[in-house]
Amino acid sequence: MSLSAAEVEWLTRALELARAAAGFAAPNPAVGCVLVAADGRLLGEGAHVYARRDHAEIVALKQAAAMGRDVRGATAYVTLEPCSHQGRTGPCADALVAAGVARCVVATVDPNPLVSGSGLAKLLAAGMAVEVAEGAIAWAARRLNDAFAGWIQARRPFVTLKAAVSVEGMIAPPARARAEVAPHWITGAAARVDAQALRFGAQAIVTGIGTVLADDPLLTDRTGLPREPLLRVVLDGGLRIPLGSKLVGSAEGDVLVVGSLEASEEREAALRAAGVEVVRVGGSGGRLDLVEVLKLLGERGKISVLVEAGSAVNGAFLRAGLVDRVVMYYAECELGLEGVPFAEGVASPYAVQERLSSVERAAFASDGTVGAADVRVSGYLPDPWRG
Ligand SMILES: NC(=O)c1ccc[n+]([C@@H]2O[C@H](COP(=O)([O-])OP(=O)(O)OC[C@H]3O[C@@H](n4cnc5c(N)ncnc54)[C@H](OP(=O)(O)O)[C@@H]3O)[C@@H](O)[C@H]2O)c1
């Protein structure tokens, strides 16, 4: 049954709440809930914040109770199917039933194939009316929790690889053509602002030492949205990262340098003294083991990892089959065929693009500084919601 315009509005409100708290939900999904009386009055609402434990449904029920509002006969609008199992908290499906909620409208079912549908089954068994949304609102609710959907199925962080490429599929001019150690912008301001949202959606950002030496990036989330700190990670087998780099200089417990087992202990001590965390992982052929890197990030609750790196690291992630989503910004600029290719060992960005599913496109107007309009093409390898 399709939802009324008013019901879609309530679900949209629940989605807004989930989005506003998304920076604090990992490693759980971002979820929002709104409780509405039969006469259309808002009774309670809330979103999940991992550190506060309560799931969105419980936050909304507690808010209604604190305000002395009776939720019996109400409708719960929830962005994700209520859970049916005992985890850090009791099952939300049971709490809704116990509170006397009469109807539950969910934007999307749980992405975990092992429990998907069981929360709804529990509500139905208790005599509650249940609706599952379709269309744009369902799509938006799923996209908000891509990382959780990937994480819960693969049990490793969901990896988004982002790159800005020239018309030849290059990501930077040849090293010899670079006059200074600073980012070489390929896209215009609008596309770069858009790319910041990818940082907000991640708990860790990963780059390679090649990019640090060429660009001296900061790799911060500049959206200004409330969140847990973004962990900035550098793959740096030889611990070559300069102490004077922006990353080291700005470290506040949020910079992690991953070195090889053989790297110098003096370098490690110097980096630690500068406030940088150093971990070592194994590897082969002089390259760090990326599965091990993702495992250690997962153990820290980083379920969404953004790779913003150069050719070597991009290629290594793609060739190892460790990329779940690709976001390509195509710029109308030329870097020449001797530029830095998109990904080592990968024919071209277009070869990767051909393999993407659930592809979305967006265009960004030129700001007049670089090339003409930029185009973003993004998609999945494969879509975690079709798993
Ligand atoms: N347009 C864009 O979107 C974009 C984004 C970022 C960077 N860039 C450009 O990319 C260029 C740098 O590319 P790059 O290839 O030299 O640098 P990179 O991919 O950022 O870093 C490569 C280095 O990472 C280390 N590494 C550690 N583990 C690795 C693994 N498993 N696989 C591969 N590398 C690993 C290696 O150094 P060790 O052997 O010392 O560990 C390797 O040399 C710069 O010109 C930069 O401007 C462009």
The ligand as a Gaussian input file, in Angstrom:
#p B3LYP/6-31G(d) Opt

LIG

0 1
 N       42.892000      13.733000      -8.087000
 C       42.751000      13.070000      -6.971000
 O       41.627000      12.707000      -6.610000
 C       43.950000      12.740000      -6.114000
 C       43.757000      12.308000      -4.799000
 C       44.876000      11.986000      -4.038000
 C       46.142000      12.069000      -4.603000
 N       46.296000      12.501000      -5.876000
 C       47.635000      12.571000      -6.481000
 O       48.216000      11.293000      -6.448000
 C       49.628000      11.464000      -6.508000
 C       50.292000      10.488000      -5.578000
 O       50.109000       9.181000      -6.049000
 P       51.009000       8.016000      -5.469000
 O       50.601000       6.765000      -6.180000
 O       52.424000       8.424000      -5.517000
 O       50.652000       8.015000      -3.927000
 P       49.676000       7.216000      -2.944000
 O       48.928000       6.153000      -3.637000
 O       48.885000       8.225000      -2.181000
 O       50.739000       6.592000      -1.953000
 C       51.547000       5.543000      -2.411000
 C       52.434000       5.032000      -1.337000
 O       51.668000       4.478000      -0.281000
 C       52.442000       3.491000       0.374000
 N       51.646000       2.269000       0.540000
 C       51.521000       1.609000       1.719000
 N       50.789000       0.513000       1.561000
 C       50.452000       0.443000       0.265000
 C       49.696000      -0.505000      -0.471000
 N       49.144000      -1.584000       0.085000
 N       49.570000      -0.296000      -1.788000
 C       50.093000       0.802000      -2.368000
 N       50.814000       1.734000      -1.718000
 C       50.994000       1.555000      -0.388000
 C       53.643000       3.216000      -0.511000
 O       54.768000       3.863000       0.070000
 P       55.722000       3.019000       1.047000
 O       56.267000       1.899000       0.208000
 O       56.703000       3.983000       1.505000
 O       54.829000       2.470000       2.116000
 C       53.302000       3.896000      -1.811000
 O       54.413000       4.359000      -2.510000
 C       49.920000      12.899000      -6.159000
 O       50.361000      13.581000      -7.326000
 C       48.586000      13.443000      -5.717000
 O       48.444000      14.805000      -6.068000
 C       45.224000      12.838000      -6.637000

